[in-house]
């Protein structure tokens, strides 16, 4: 089986020095590509370096709403510049978040608008984060259209009634292992209506861990806290295959086609 992780953060320092071991486990399970999303200017170089050193790592550059306050005054030139230097790279992670305490939605909107403008200008797909701001995100996408190549609503927990309009606007939707929590049953249910040609799977590792006891592997974190291991992507695949009543291997082929279409991967 060949699988791609549509959204993760392998550059995260919380993986410590274990990344070789982590990727070995993933490759053994059949995962061969990772869309590694930067979250702030400080990790762009690390993401770019992984794209060179690790076969299968693809890069995405952007400013996550949790880290936007620490950006430099010239971040826009820097972002355009790194994207031009990496013609295969996507844009993100970026988005809107009304869940995080002290959020500044106006500032998030301005940062997102610039990322969407770059998406059009450079014709790149975008990886979007959204927590408790779905109507605001829909409005932003209407006002600042991304590239026609499409965009990813990563770990998408949008209300099911909004999914058709997002799909119409060019969305792909990715399912993370955290959606196996019983409290996320509604999200899992909503994924049943995602068109098959817009479906993707992600780990979001080292975040968004599956429920304790279900994980295939965990990465040891601080204070005994277990972090999400990217091999848990397999749980996302199994859950979607079960919900759609298809063989995991058959679904995997469709998901690969979707990832290649959205991200412009040749192989
Ligand atoms: Zn993420």
Boltz pocket constraint, residues with backbone or C-beta under 6 A from the ligand:
constraints:
  - pocket:
      binder: B
      contacts: [[A, 7], [A, 8], [A, 9], [A, 37], [A, 93], [A, 154], [A, 204]]
      max_distance: 6.0
